[in-house]
Amino acid sequence: MRARLLTRPSAARGTARAAAPLVAAALLLSACSGEDSPAEPDQDPAEVLAEAKTTFDETSGVRIVLETDDLSEGVDGLLRAEGYGTHDPAFDGEIVVRFAGIEPTVPVVAVDGTVFAQVPLTTGWSEVDPAEHGAPDPAGLMDPDTGFSSLLVATEELEQGEQVRGGTDNRDVLTTYTGTVAGDVVAGIIPSAEGDFAASYTVSDDTELRSMELTGDFYGAGSMTYLITFDDYGAEPSITAPE
């Protein structure tokens, strides 16, 4: 009797030890499958981008970062822009423009159809025409008809791509979409854009446009790429003309 009493707990412990890795593996697989839900297979990419446009157009404001690292030497143009845009439309942030061999970081406020900048070697704010420096009116980037979101419904040859991680701590699952956009549409972003552009977008499960990558001839100097990212949807910055 004593031998049997000692054997049974040992067998139970052995069984529990053997089962533990299986339970852990099952929990791990369950957690992974819960995090990476696939995109809806029957959803038309054009419908997804149309929904993303609506989400973008209806948000109160969003943080925008536009940048490139392959603007050809000797070509004037926009290197970087970062700030908040609203649908007033208005923009408050900074831009880096290459002009006459220099690349200053310039604080910019765009509101009521006027762009104000703190121009290098001057004091205070000045009214400027960004088109003279190969840049758009930053506030116009939020325009539903000519800004970022207009590209979403003007993209042709749309295809759904892979899913990628993004957002804070890579917690969001984003779906990639690719296609082609005509230069006259992209000119709303960079006025001198010409020809067709390769476009790639990432869209979150809640139809937020998170990134846009555009490749083509922006300045008549050959192909280059701009990457634009969007976050902080629903921001409500108070943007007014500087005094």
CORPE-V387102 format. One record per backbone hydrogen bond with DSSP energy under -1.0 kcal/mol. CO is the residue of the C=O (numbers start at 0). NH is the residue of the N-H. If there is no record, write none. Layout:
# CORPE-V387102
co=CO nh=NH
co=CO nh=NH
This chain:
# CORPE-V387102
co=0 nh=4
co=1 nh=5
co=2 nh=6
co=3 nh=7
co=5 nh=9
co=6 nh=10
co=7 nh=11
co=8 nh=12
co=9 nh=13
co=10 nh=14
co=11 nh=15
co=12 nh=16
co=13 nh=17
co=14 nh=18
co=15 nh=19
co=18 nh=22
co=19 nh=23
co=20 nh=24
co=21 nh=25
co=22 nh=26
co=23 nh=27
co=24 nh=28
co=25 nh=29
co=26 nh=30
co=27 nh=31
co=28 nh=32
co=29 nh=33
co=30 nh=34
co=31 nh=35
co=39 nh=42
co=43 nh=47
co=44 nh=48
co=45 nh=49
co=46 nh=50
co=47 nh=51
co=48 nh=52
co=49 nh=53
co=50 nh=54
co=51 nh=55
co=52 nh=56
co=53 nh=57
co=60 nh=233
co=60 nh=234
co=61 nh=84
co=62 nh=230
co=63 nh=82
co=64 nh=228
co=65 nh=80
co=66 nh=226
co=71 nh=74
co=76 nh=97
co=78 nh=67
co=79 nh=95
co=80 nh=65
co=81 nh=93
co=82 nh=63
co=83 nh=91
co=84 nh=61
co=85 nh=89
co=89 nh=85
co=90 nh=109
co=91 nh=83
co=92 nh=107
co=93 nh=81
co=94 nh=105
co=95 nh=78
co=95 nh=79
co=97 nh=76
co=98 nh=101
co=101 nh=98
co=103 nh=96
co=105 nh=94
co=106 nh=117
co=107 nh=92
co=108 nh=115
co=109 nh=90
co=110 nh=113
co=113 nh=110
co=114 nh=127
co=115 nh=108
co=116 nh=118
co=116 nh=125
co=118 nh=121
co=125 nh=116
co=128 nh=131
co=129 nh=132
co=129 nh=134
co=130 nh=133
co=136 nh=139
co=137 nh=140
co=138 nh=141
co=139 nh=142
co=140 nh=147
co=142 nh=146
co=147 nh=150
co=155 nh=179
co=158 nh=177
co=161 nh=175
co=163 nh=173
co=165 nh=171
co=166 nh=169
co=167 nh=170
co=171 nh=165
co=173 nh=163
co=174 nh=202
co=175 nh=160
co=176 nh=200
co=177 nh=158
co=178 nh=198
co=179 nh=155
co=180 nh=196
co=181 nh=184
co=181 nh=185
co=182 nh=186
co=184 nh=187
co=185 nh=188
co=185 nh=189
co=189 nh=192
co=196 nh=180
co=197 nh=214
co=198 nh=178
co=199 nh=212
co=200 nh=176
co=201 nh=209
co=201 nh=210
co=202 nh=174
co=203 nh=206
co=207 nh=203
co=209 nh=229
co=210 nh=201
co=211 nh=227
co=212 nh=199
co=213 nh=225
co=214 nh=197
co=215 nh=223
co=216 nh=193
co=223 nh=215
co=225 nh=213
co=226 nh=66
co=227 nh=211
co=228 nh=64
co=230 nh=62
co=231 nh=234
